């Protein structure tokens, strides 16, 4: 693995680092990395790895670029909205460093293809945002003895580590033996995320990859780094491999990839959608608002900050976070349509109120997002 004159000029600030030098830069060029996800974390990871001279970057992503991505997913621009993220990412990386080979896998990573996707690469970096894919990535990396450079973000907080049992450290399952119940942890779409946060965590992940490539420094193997952007504080937790871990422990019981949707308690949607008797449509909600004689009241259970962004005229706010203390403000003998952003929190509110004796409740399917799409385009989508 040689460097030409142009590459020597390009990587000159690396070459004069004693810890890197010409030999280290050749190692970086010889390293291949598979990035799972070309979103918030995948953006800084792949861009900095390409700039640093990683020879081959694989990108796994089946999603398309949305306007809501642009606040943090800097691989993509306005012109990329609606395009596959993997293709947009490849074009951006090519503009950063034409010496970097980019292989795109415009597909969803699954138990059926994960081993084949990961096997050709030296290092895997997890830029995903859901639990089934995190457990899948972890298990595949353990089985193939590949370092798994992990990161996650939520609101103002992030964490990073390197899971590598073959290097003497724990795996993701050692830290999180069981996934949280479905819906317990809000997604970034529901909870939000500070735009610069994935840049910070992603750069830490990229740093760990470069250290692994050149074999220098102390990696995050056996350590979990926690970051709070609001307080601008870093914390560190020591991690140990769990001898009882089902995949990297002393007596592993998981010897092949499993159904990770089922493991995380996610029930697949039926091929033919079946109507939920607890749900109504935004058209039903509009009829209720237009005709008070129906006697149906509509309430919004989103948070106040969301209510300020977008609201439906005439619909009062009763945040889900306050519902347990304020449900007595509602009449248990009245009929209510409950709406939120997409229909998840409204269903949680429905279940809670039903436990309190309310009988006439419906959740508005699709929430205010569906209202914006189907009823009033003037209501902003966020």
N, C-alpha and C positions, 0 to 999 in steps of 0.2 A: 504494500500500500504506500504509494509515493505521493508527494505533493508537487504540483507544478509551480512555476514562478508566480502565477496569478494567485494561487492558493496561499503561497507563502506571504504575499503581500496582504491578502485578506485576513489571515489568521496571525498576523505579526504580533498582536498584543497577547495572544496565547503563547506564542513561541518563546517570548522573552520571560515568561513565568517559569521559574525553575521546576515547579511542580508539574508543569505540562511539557514545555519544550517540543522539539520536533518529534520525539518518540511518542509523547502523549497525544499530540495532534494527529499522528498517524493512527493511534488507537481509536480516537474519536471518529475519524473517517471510516475506520473498519467496523464501527458499531452500527447495528441495526436496531431500531426501536419501533414497536407497535403502539400507537396511541389509540385508545378506545374512546372515541368521542371527539368531535371537532367543534365543541362549544366553548363555554366559558373557560374551563381549565385547558382544554385541548388547544385553544388559541395561543396563549403565551408559551405553552410547552413546545408545540411544534415550531413556532416562529423562532424562539430562542435556540432550540436544538439545531434548526436549519442554519441559523446565523453562525452557530458555534462550529459547524462543520460535520455534524453527524452524517454518515454516508448514506444511510437509507432510513426513511421514515415511512411506516405504513399507517394509514388512517382508516379506522372502521367507523362509519357513520351512515345511517340510512335516512336521516332527517333532511328537511329543506330549511332554508334560511327564512326566518320570520322577522318582522320589524322589531318585535320585543327582544330579539337576540342582540340587536346592534348596540345596546347599552353596555355590553361587556364582552361580546364574542368578536374580538377585533380581527379575526381572520377574514371577516365578511364585511361588505359595504352595502350601501343602499342598492347599488346595481345588482347585488346578488340575491335580493329578496325573491323567494320562490324557487331558487336554484338549489340543487343538492349541495349540502355542506361539504361533502368530500371533494367535489369538483372545485368549488370555490376555494377550499383550503389548499388544494394542489396548486392552483394558479397563484395564490398569494405566496406560497413557499417558493415557487419557482422564481418569483420576482425578488425574493430575499437572497436566495443562493442557488444559482443554476447548477452547482456541483452536487447538490443534494438530490438523490433519487427519491421520488415520492411514489408510493404504490397505494392506490385507493381501493378500498373495499366498501363499495356503496351498498351495504347490506347490514342487517341486524345480526349481532353476534348471538349465537344460540348454543345450546348444548351439542347440537349436531355439527356445527362448523368451528367451534372455538379452538379445538386442538389443532386443526389444520391451519387456522388463521395465525395462531400464536407460534407454532413450532418453528417457522423459519427465522424468527427474530431473537435477538440476544436479550433484550429488555422489554418489558411491557409496562406501560404507564396508564393508570386508570383515571380517565377524565369523565366518568359517567355520573349520573345523578339519580340512580335508582338501585334498590337493594338486590333485586334478582341478578342484575348484571354485575354488581360488585361481588356477590358470592360466586357467580359463574367464573368471573375473571380470576378470582382468588384460587378456586379449585383447579382450574386449568393450569395456572402458573405453578401450583404446588406439584401437580402430576408431571409437568414437563420440566420442573426444576428451573424456572425462569424467575428473576427478580420482578416483583410487582410493586411499582412505585405508586403509592396511593395518595389521593387527595380528595377532600370533600369541602363543600362550602354551603353556608346557609345564613342569610341575612347579613350579619356583621362578623360572623365567626367562621374559621376554617381549621382544618387539621391535615396533617401529612405524616406519612411514614413510609418505610420500605419493608414489605413483607417478603421474607426469603428464608423459609425453613432450611433450605439446602446450604445457606450461609450461616446457620446457627441461630436465626431469629424466629419469631412467631409468624403466623399467617393471620389473615383478616378474621378467620373464624376463632382464633385464640382470643382476639379482642372482643368480637361480637359473636358469641356462640349461636344466638338466635336473632332473627330479624324482628323489628318491632311489628306490632299488629298493623295490618293494612290501614292506611289513612291516619295513623297516629302521628307520623312525621310529615308536615306539610311540604310540598314541593316548592321550588323557587317560584313557580308560577303563582302559588298561593301565599307563600311567606315572604317573597321578595329576596333580593340579594344586592348588596352594594356593588356597583359596577367594577370598581378596582379590585375587589377582594379576590376574584379568580386570578387576576394578574399576579397578586402576591403569592398565593398558594401554588399557582402553576409555575412560577419562577423557582420556587423552592423545589418542586418536583423535577424541573429541568436541571437544577443544580445537582440533585442527587443522581440523576442519570449520568451527567458528565463525570461525576466523581467515581461512579461505578465503571464507567468506560475507561478511565485512566488509572483506576486502582489507587486513588489517593484520598486522603482525608478520612474522617470518621462519618460513616453513613448513618441514616436514621433507622437502620436495622436494630430492632429491640427498643426503639423509642417512638413515642407518639408526640408530635409537636402540635400544640394548640395555639391558635392566634385569635385575639379579639381586637378588631379594628377600632371599635369605639374607644376602648381603653388604651390602644396601642401597646398591648402586652403579649408576650410569648410565654407559654408554659410548656413544660415537658413532663411526660409520664414514662416511666420505665415499663417495658413490656417483656413478658416472658412467654416462651412457648408452652402451651397447655399440654401436658402429657396425655390428657384424655381427649384432645382435639380429634374429631372424627376423620380428619384428612391428613394432618401432619403430626399427630400424636404417636405414642409408642405402639399403639395397636389400631391403626386406621381402619375404619369401617367403610369409608367412601373411597372406592378405588376406580370409579368412573364418574363422569358427569351425570347429574340428575336433572329432574324437572325443577327449575329454580323458581318459576312462577308459583308452582304448588308449594314449594318449600317456604316461600314468603307469604303464603296464604292468599295469593291473588287468583281469583276465579276467572278463567277465560270467558269472554263474552260469547253468547251463543251465536251460531252462524246466522240465524234469523232472529233479529231483536224481538224480545218479548216485552210488551208494555208493563211498566211497573205500576201497580194500582196506587202506590203512594205518590206518584208523580203526575203533574199536569204540564202543559206546554205554555210557552210565553203567550200564545194566542189566547189560552184560557185565562191567563193572568190579565191580559189586556181587557177581555170581556168583563172580568171582575172589577177592574178599575173604571171602565166606561159605564157600568150599570150598577150603581150602589144598591138598587133594589134586590140584587142577588144576595146581599148580606154577607159577602165574602171580603175579609180584610186581608191586605197584603202587607207583609213585613220583610224588612231587609236585615239579614244577620251578618253582613260583612262588618269590617272594622271602620271606625270613623275616618281614617286616612283614605280608605278606598271609597267611602261614600262621598268624600270631597272631590275625588277624581271623576266619578260617574255616578249618576243617580237617576231613578225614575220618578218623575213628578208625582207627588201625592203618596209616596211610599215611605213610611217612617222607618227609622233605624233602631234596631235593638241588637247590638253586637252579640255574636255567639259567646264571646268571652265574658259577657255580663249576664247571660241568660239565666244562669243558675241563681243569681241574686235578684233578678228583676222579672222573672216569669210571672210573678203575681200581678204585674201590671196588665197582663192579658186576661181575657175572659175565657174560661175553659169551656163555656157553652157556645162560643162563637166559632165560625169556620175561618181558617187561616190558610192563605197561600204564602209559603216561605221561600224567599229567593236569596241567592248569594252571588258569587262570581260565576261558578260553573255547575253548581248543583251538589257539591260534596258537603259543604258545611250546612246547607239548608236541610239535607237529609239527617245530619247529626242533630240539628235543632229539633227536627220532627221527632226523632226517637226519644230525645230527652223530654220534650213536652208530653209525648204520649205516656211516658212513665209517670208524669205528674197528673194524669187523668184527663188530658185533652184528647178529644175524640175526632174532631173534624179538622184534619190537617192534611195538607198536600205540599210536596216540595216541587218547586218550579224547575223543570229539566233544562239544563244549560245555563240557568241563571241570567245575569245581566249581559253576559257575552252573547247568548242567544237572542236576548231582547235587542241588542245592537244590530245583530245580523238580520233579524227577521221582522222587527217592529219599527225601530227608530234608529236609523244610521247616524243620527246626530249625537247619540250617546257614545262617548269614547270607549274604545276597547283598550284594555291594559294588561 
